[in-house]
């Protein structure tokens, strides 16, 4: 585009804003735009807003659509464009009052879809078996495998490499690369490396084993074959569980650290992780990864009947399976008090809203009349779960801000310990340095690690102790 990044074109992400007064095109996440709406409810800086990958139905996207729909009734100059490759267009059209629909033909190459004849008992073993069959029998081209999480991916990477090493006379060299969100950034960059050089008549091949992060977030050149396990991890908040809150007066001195940790641990225990079948929209996105540069093939490890009858059409909205306390706090900060009648595309259950209101009232973010308090307004400024924000606000009163900031920081990022498959024993030894024979092991890890890094700001400390670079 022949523009300077940070001037005419820029981006805003968490902890980084690369824009200026000259910026006319700004990239940002839906979460960042939602936070910006708290300080500028009219979003007066923008004349056109594009929401991409709307089919993913994240909490921030759903809330933004409700806000923007209302905002456009007051500002006729504001334009909104909803984009997706697998959108339920009719539903979105009806939600936005019969908005015009524009279909842009893609430049995709044809992708041949294959299904299993019978349901697979073990989809992980089926994935490994299919990858090996493709590598031995199919023409050159890299492979993208979709699995659910880091443990499965690491196991698959190791098993695929071992199987190829045992059949070195029957197939070419491979480079097997894992990809998941908690992988250190330098490890994630390996997916862009070239495939190994062919050996004689056997061609080299790159195999990327990934979570659904590879569905839409990035494009990997050279992918010709996709192996779709048909599964994904999903997190669901358990609304039926009744918490018995401790009195806030227990936030005293050093005990506040333990209370914060235990309170958040209990809260997080209500969020259950399930391995579920994905949906048709997701399956189409995965298959589409094979047709970016040339005709490809997608191997779905489930039957065609299962695809037709068992899979949902679209992603189940995150809003309907999440803790709504952050959503309610954000909407209250934006001045929207009538939550029951807020125009969600898929309204959450009334009991979910009531549970969120109860929690915010306990945290003193709302008074007994359901109005936002001074504490609540301050809590909304933090990009944190309400429990963590409340702990931060309470900590100065008991002279333990440093400790609470450390704990909140550690609880707000992915797991900080990296455990590579090839160095599990060494990683466990490094992690043991931060353990203590007394007390809670995880809390001990967190605090010992914080004090260790605070005192030793030296190059190599993080790498030597197998600490993820995200920390």
Secondary structure, 3 states (H helix, E strand, C coil): CCCCECCCEEEEECCEEECCCCCCEEEECHHHHHHHHHHCCCCCCCCEEEECCHHHCCHHHHHHHHHHHHHHHHCCCCEEEECCCCCCHHHHHHHCCCCCCCCCCCCCCCEEEEECCCCCCCHHHHHHHHHHHHHHHCCCCEEEEECCCHHHHHHHHHHHHHHHHHCCCCCCCEEEEEECCCCCHHHHHHHHCCCCCCECCECCEEEEEECCHHHHCCCCCCEEEEEECCEEEEEEECCCCCCCCCCHHHCCCCHHHHHHHHHHHHHHCCEEEEEEECCHHHHHHHHHHHHCCCCEEEEECCCHHHHHHCCCCCCCCHHHHCCCHHHHHHHHHCCCCCHHHCCCCCCCCHHHHHHHHHHHHHCCCECCCCCECHHHHHHHHCCCCHHHHHHHHHHHHHCCHHHHHHHHHHHCCCCCECCCHHHHHHHHHHHHCCCCCCCCHHHHHHHHHHHHHHHCCCCCHHHHCCECCCC
